[in-house]
Amino acid sequence: MNDKRSFFYESLPNRVVFGVGSLQRLPEELDRLGSQQALLLVGSRKALIDDLMQRLGRRIAEVFLDSVMHVPFEVAQKARARAGQCRADALIAIGGGSAIGLAKAVALESGLPIVAVPTTYAGSEMTPIWGITAGAVKQTGRDLKVLPKVVLYDPSLTMDMPQSLFGASGMNAIAHCVEGLYAEKANPISSLMAAEGIRRLADGMRGIVRDPQDLDHRSEAQYGACLAGMVLGTVGMALHHKLSHVLGGSFNLPHAAVHAILLPHVAQFNADAAPNAMAKIADALNADRAPQGLYDLAVTLKVPTALNDIGMHKADLDRAAELATASEIFNPRPFNRRDIRRLLEAAYDGRPPL
């Protein structure tokens, strides 16, 4: 393939239902899958659980409430056992990355189809990527068995997202788009989705800051998150996601906040090696420079900007750098342990990217 416009693009086989009120379509989506006994994995949102129980009745075989950040192996095993005991024929995952990630852990072993109803901007719902943490090490992989068969996006379900989560979750989604622009398998189609995802997320979240009750802006942000998830699922990632998995899985730091804090610093590290990607990011953010634009957006969204603020200990930076460089990963700019240690220290202090 010598044509410089040549590329590969592979779309993923799942169905998206998007729009305010789309949760009402859950029974017919279960019908499409032939499901009569679904295991519901959901965070502790009593009103939502009550609504679903009333809406679905006996089609909910059981409710599992114990989803935990980073999907600990023990919790995954517990959920797998519960799915077998209640003879579930499908999984309904409602929530953020914890609930959807747990459903993926069950599907990885059982092959049960997942209906995902995201209430944050995590993006996991659009990917065949799974992750399970055991012994303070987060293992990840790709398998089409864990790709949700159906994703229901109902922007009204994001109304209850805490302020402390909404901005970090959105920055997490933007990270998928940023890395998608310079990923090893980047292509013109995924790059269009990535640039538009950044634009929609940034515009939507700025609007939510101005008026948290505005459903149009919430729809805008969740549409951007859907695009971000598609990018994450199709082109692979690079250094930023590697660092985020290391810090989250090995040091038990909040996943979305880690993404928000690291993103400007990784963008700064990669800026000279990926100038076209940085130009697209800056344009989507309406900023002069991508790294500073990402940092400024985090400040606007009132998310943490320093690892020190979310429980990282400075004494652990050396260990984090060691873990992050223990295996090779694609990145547009080569890196070594010293590079990563320096990057992590800047993120620990929360210094603006220079």
C-alpha positions as CSV (number, residue, x, y, z in Angstrom):
1,M,0.0,0.0,0.0
2,N,2.1,2.9,-1.3
3,D,-0.7,5.4,-1.7
4,K,-0.2,7.9,1.1
5,R,-4.0,8.0,1.5
6,S,-4.3,4.3,2.2
7,F,-5.5,3.2,5.6
8,F,-7.4,0.4,7.4
9,Y,-10.6,1.1,9.4
10,E,-12.6,-1.6,11.1
11,S,-16.0,-0.7,12.7
12,L,-17.2,-2.6,15.7
13,P,-20.4,-4.6,15.7
14,N,-22.6,-3.0,18.3
15,R,-25.9,-1.0,18.3
16,V,-26.3,2.6,19.7
17,V,-29.6,4.0,20.8
18,F,-29.2,7.7,21.6
19,G,-31.5,10.4,23.0
20,V,-33.3,11.8,26.0
21,G,-35.7,9.1,27.3
22,S,-33.9,6.2,25.5
23,L,-33.9,4.2,28.7
24,Q,-37.6,3.5,27.9
25,R,-36.4,1.4,25.0
26,L,-34.6,-1.1,27.3
27,P,-37.4,-3.7,27.2
28,E,-37.5,-3.8,23.4
29,E,-33.7,-4.0,23.2
30,L,-33.8,-7.0,25.5
31,D,-36.4,-8.5,23.2
32,R,-34.0,-8.1,20.3
33,L,-31.5,-10.1,22.2
34,G,-34.0,-12.7,23.2
35,S,-33.4,-12.1,26.9
36,Q,-35.8,-13.1,29.6
37,Q,-33.6,-13.2,32.7
38,A,-31.0,-10.4,33.0
39,L,-28.5,-9.7,35.8
40,L,-28.6,-6.0,36.6
41,L,-25.2,-4.5,37.5
42,V,-25.7,-1.0,38.8
43,G,-24.4,1.5,41.3
44,S,-26.4,2.3,44.4
45,R,-29.0,4.6,42.7
46,K,-32.1,3.4,44.5
47,A,-34.6,5.5,42.5
48,L,-33.2,4.2,39.2
49,I,-33.2,0.6,40.4
50,D,-36.8,0.9,41.6
51,D,-37.8,2.4,38.2
52,L,-36.1,-0.5,36.3
53,M,-37.6,-3.1,38.5
54,Q,-41.0,-1.6,37.9
55,R,-40.3,-1.3,34.1
56,L,-38.8,-4.8,33.7
57,G,-40.4,-6.9,36.5
58,R,-39.5,-10.5,36.4
59,R,-37.1,-10.0,33.5
60,I,-34.5,-8.8,36.1
61,A,-33.2,-12.1,37.6
62,E,-31.2,-10.4,40.2
63,V,-29.5,-7.0,41.1
64,F,-25.8,-6.8,41.8
65,L,-24.7,-3.7,43.6
66,D,-21.0,-4.3,44.4
67,S,-19.2,-2.8,41.4
68,V,-15.9,-1.3,42.4
69,M,-13.4,0.9,40.7
70,H,-10.7,-0.9,38.6
71,V,-12.7,-4.2,38.8
72,P,-10.9,-6.2,41.5
73,F,-10.6,-9.9,40.7
74,E,-12.5,-10.9,43.8
75,V,-15.5,-8.8,42.8
76,A,-15.4,-10.1,39.3
77,Q,-15.5,-13.7,40.6
78,K,-18.4,-12.8,42.8
79,A,-20.4,-11.3,39.9
80,R,-19.6,-14.3,37.7
81,A,-20.9,-16.7,40.3
82,R,-24.1,-14.6,40.8
83,A,-24.7,-14.6,37.0
84,G,-24.5,-18.4,37.0
85,Q,-26.6,-18.9,40.1
86,C,-29.5,-16.8,38.7
87,R,-29.2,-18.3,35.3
88,A,-28.9,-14.9,33.6
89,D,-29.2,-14.8,29.8
90,A,-28.0,-11.2,29.5
91,L,-26.3,-8.5,31.5
92,I,-27.6,-4.9,32.0
93,A,-24.8,-2.6,33.1
94,I,-26.0,0.9,34.3
95,G,-23.4,3.4,35.5
96,G,-19.9,4.4,34.7
97,G,-16.7,2.5,34.0
98,S,-17.0,0.4,37.2
99,A,-20.4,-1.1,36.5
100,I,-19.7,-1.6,32.7
101,G,-16.2,-2.9,33.4
102,L,-17.7,-5.5,35.9
103,A,-20.2,-6.6,33.3
104,K,-17.3,-7.1,30.8
105,A,-15.5,-9.3,33.4
106,V,-18.6,-11.5,33.6
107,A,-19.0,-11.6,29.8
108,L,-15.4,-12.5,29.3
109,E,-16.0,-15.8,31.1
110,S,-19.6,-16.4,30.2
111,G,-20.1,-14.9,26.8
112,L,-23.4,-13.3,28.0
113,P,-24.5,-10.3,25.9
114,I,-24.3,-6.8,27.6
115,V,-26.7,-4.0,27.3
116,A,-24.8,-0.9,28.6
117,V,-26.5,2.3,29.9
118,P,-23.7,4.7,30.6
119,T,-24.3,7.5,33.1
120,T,-20.9,9.1,32.8
121,Y,-18.5,9.8,29.9
122,A,-16.1,6.9,30.5
123,G,-16.4,5.4,27.0
124,S,-15.9,1.8,28.0
125,E,-19.3,1.0,26.7
126,M,-18.1,1.3,23.1
127,T,-15.0,-0.8,23.3
128,P,-14.0,-4.5,23.4
129,I,-11.4,-3.6,26.1
130,W,-11.6,-5.3,29.5
131,G,-9.6,-4.7,32.7
132,I,-9.3,-6.6,35.9
133,T,-7.1,-5.8,38.9
134,A,-5.4,-8.5,40.9
135,G,-2.5,-8.1,43.3
136,A,-2.3,-4.3,42.7
137,V,-1.7,-4.9,39.0
138,K,-4.3,-4.0,36.4
139,Q,-4.5,-6.5,33.5
140,T,-6.2,-5.4,30.3
141,G,-7.1,-7.1,27.0
142,R,-9.3,-7.0,24.0
143,D,-12.1,-9.5,23.2
144,L,-15.3,-9.0,21.2
145,K,-17.1,-11.1,23.8
146,V,-17.1,-8.1,26.1
147,L,-18.2,-5.5,23.6
148,P,-21.8,-4.5,24.6
149,K,-24.3,-5.6,22.0
150,V,-26.4,-2.5,22.7
151,V,-25.6,0.9,24.2
152,L,-28.4,3.1,25.4
153,Y,-27.4,6.8,25.8
154,D,-29.9,8.7,27.8
155,P,-28.4,12.2,28.6
156,S,-31.0,12.7,31.3
157,L,-29.3,10.0,33.3
158,T,-26.2,12.2,33.7
159,M,-28.2,14.8,35.6
160,D,-27.2,13.2,38.9
161,M,-23.5,12.9,38.1
162,P,-21.7,14.7,41.0
163,Q,-19.7,17.8,40.0
164,S,-16.6,16.1,41.3
165,L,-17.0,13.4,38.7
166,F,-18.5,15.1,35.7
167,G,-15.5,17.1,34.6
168,A,-13.0,14.4,35.3
169,S,-15.2,11.9,33.4
170,G,-15.3,14.3,30.4
171,M,-11.5,14.8,30.4
172,N,-11.2,11.0,30.5
173,A,-13.3,10.8,27.3
174,I,-11.3,13.6,25.7
175,A,-8.1,11.6,26.4
176,H,-9.5,8.8,24.2
177,C,-9.8,11.3,21.4
178,V,-6.4,12.9,22.0
179,E,-4.5,9.6,21.9
180,G,-6.7,8.4,19.0
181,L,-5.3,11.2,16.8
182,Y,-1.7,9.9,17.1
183,A,-2.4,6.2,17.9
184,E,-0.6,3.5,15.8
185,K,-3.8,2.6,14.0
186,A,-5.0,6.1,13.6
187,N,-6.8,6.7,10.2
188,P,-8.8,9.5,8.6
189,I,-12.2,8.1,9.8
190,S,-11.3,7.7,13.4
191,S,-9.5,11.0,13.4
192,L,-12.6,12.8,12.2
193,M,-14.5,11.2,15.1
194,A,-11.7,12.1,17.5
195,A,-11.6,15.8,16.6
196,E,-15.4,16.1,16.7
197,G,-15.5,14.2,20.0
198,I,-13.1,16.7,21.6
199,R,-15.1,19.6,20.2
200,R,-18.5,18.3,21.4
201,L,-17.2,17.3,24.8
202,A,-15.5,20.6,25.4
203,D,-18.4,22.7,24.2
204,G,-21.0,20.5,26.0
205,M,-19.1,20.5,29.4
206,R,-18.5,24.2,29.3
207,G,-22.2,24.7,28.8
208,I,-23.0,22.4,31.7
209,V,-20.7,24.5,33.9
210,R,-22.8,27.5,33.0
211,D,-26.1,25.7,33.4
212,P,-26.1,22.2,35.0
213,Q,-29.8,21.7,34.1
214,D,-29.4,22.2,30.3
215,L,-30.1,18.9,28.6
216,D,-28.9,20.1,25.2
217,H,-25.4,20.6,26.6
218,R,-25.6,17.2,28.3
219,S,-26.7,15.6,25.0
220,E,-23.7,17.4,23.3
221,A,-21.3,16.1,25.9
222,Q,-22.6,12.5,25.8
223,Y,-22.5,12.4,22.0
224,G,-18.9,13.5,22.3
225,A,-18.3,10.7,24.8
226,C,-19.9,8.2,22.4
227,L,-17.5,9.3,19.6
228,A,-14.6,9.1,22.1
229,G,-15.5,5.5,23.0
230,M,-15.7,4.5,19.3
231,V,-12.2,5.9,18.9
232,L,-10.9,4.1,21.9
233,G,-12.3,0.9,20.7
234,T,-11.0,0.9,17.2
235,V,-7.5,2.4,17.0
236,G,-5.7,1.6,20.3
237,M,-4.0,4.0,22.6
238,A,-0.5,5.1,23.7
239,L,1.5,6.5,26.7
240,H,-1.3,8.4,28.4
241,H,-3.6,5.3,28.8
242,K,-0.6,3.2,29.9
243,L,0.2,5.7,32.7
244,S,-3.4,6.0,33.7
245,H,-3.8,2.3,34.1
246,V,-0.6,2.0,36.1
247,L,-1.5,4.8,38.5
248,G,-5.1,3.7,38.9
249,G,-4.6,0.0,39.2
250,S,-1.4,-0.1,41.2
251,F,-2.0,2.9,43.5
252,N,-5.8,2.8,43.7
253,L,-6.3,6.3,42.4
254,P,-9.6,7.5,40.9
255,H,-9.6,6.5,37.2
256,A,-11.2,9.6,35.7
257,A,-9.2,12.1,37.8
258,V,-6.0,10.4,36.9
259,H,-6.8,10.9,33.2
260,A,-7.7,14.5,33.7
261,I,-4.5,15.3,35.5
262,L,-2.1,13.4,33.2
263,L,-3.6,14.5,29.9
264,P,-2.0,18.0,29.5
265,H,1.4,16.7,30.5
266,V,1.4,13.7,28.1
267,A,0.2,16.0,25.4
268,Q,3.1,18.3,26.1
269,F,5.5,15.4,26.1
270,N,4.2,14.2,22.7
271,A,3.7,17.7,21.1
272,D,6.7,17.9,18.9
273,A,6.3,14.3,17.8
274,A,2.7,14.6,16.8
275,P,2.2,18.2,15.4
276,N,-0.8,17.4,13.2
277,A,-2.6,15.8,16.1
278,M,-1.8,18.8,18.3
279,A,-3.1,21.2,15.7
280,K,-6.4,19.4,15.5
281,I,-6.7,19.2,19.3
282,A,-6.0,23.0,19.7
283,D,-8.6,23.8,17.0
284,A,-11.2,21.6,18.6
285,L,-10.6,23.3,22.0
286,N,-10.3,26.8,20.4
287,A,-6.9,27.1,22.0
288,D,-3.5,28.3,20.8
289,R,-1.7,25.2,22.0
290,A,-3.2,21.8,22.7
291,P,-1.4,21.0,26.1
292,Q,-2.3,24.4,27.6
293,G,-5.8,24.2,26.1
294,L,-6.3,20.8,27.9
295,Y,-5.0,22.2,31.1
296,D,-7.2,25.3,30.9
297,L,-10.3,23.1,30.2
298,A,-9.5,21.1,33.3
299,V,-9.4,24.3,35.4
300,T,-12.7,25.5,33.9
301,L,-14.3,22.2,34.8
302,K,-12.9,22.4,38.3
303,V,-11.2,19.0,38.3
304,P,-8.0,18.2,40.1
305,T,-4.8,19.3,38.3
306,A,-2.3,17.6,40.6
307,L,-1.7,14.0,41.5
308,N,-0.9,15.3,45.0
309,D,-4.5,16.3,45.3
310,I,-6.0,12.8,44.7
311,G,-3.8,10.7,47.1
312,M,-0.7,10.0,45.1
313,H,2.5,9.9,47.3
314,K,5.6,11.5,46.0
315,A,7.6,8.5,47.2
316,D,5.7,6.3,44.8
317,L,6.6,8.2,41.6
318,D,9.8,6.2,41.1
319,R,7.8,2.9,41.4
320,A,5.1,4.3,39.0
321,A,7.8,5.2,36.4
322,E,9.3,1.7,36.8
323,L,5.9,0.0,36.2
324,A,5.1,2.3,33.2
325,T,8.3,1.3,31.4
326,A,8.3,-2.4,32.3
327,S,6.8,-3.3,28.9
328,E,6.8,-1.6,25.5
329,I,3.9,0.4,24.2
330,F,3.5,2.4,21.0
331,N,3.9,6.2,21.5
332,P,4.8,8.8,18.9
333,R,7.8,9.9,21.0
334,P,10.1,7.3,22.5
335,F,10.4,7.4,26.2
336,N,12.5,6.0,29.0
337,R,12.2,5.8,32.8
338,R,13.7,9.2,33.4
339,D,11.3,10.8,30.9
340,I,8.3,9.3,32.7
341,R,9.6,10.2,36.1
342,R,10.0,13.8,35.1
343,L,6.5,13.8,33.5
344,L,4.9,12.3,36.6
345,E,6.6,14.9,38.9
346,A,5.1,17.7,36.8
347,A,1.7,16.1,37.1
348,Y,2.2,15.5,40.8
349,D,2.9,19.2,41.4
350,G,0.1,20.2,39.0
351,R,2.4,22.6,37.0
352,P,0.9,24.0,33.8
353,P,2.5,22.5,30.7
354,L,5.2,24.7,29.3
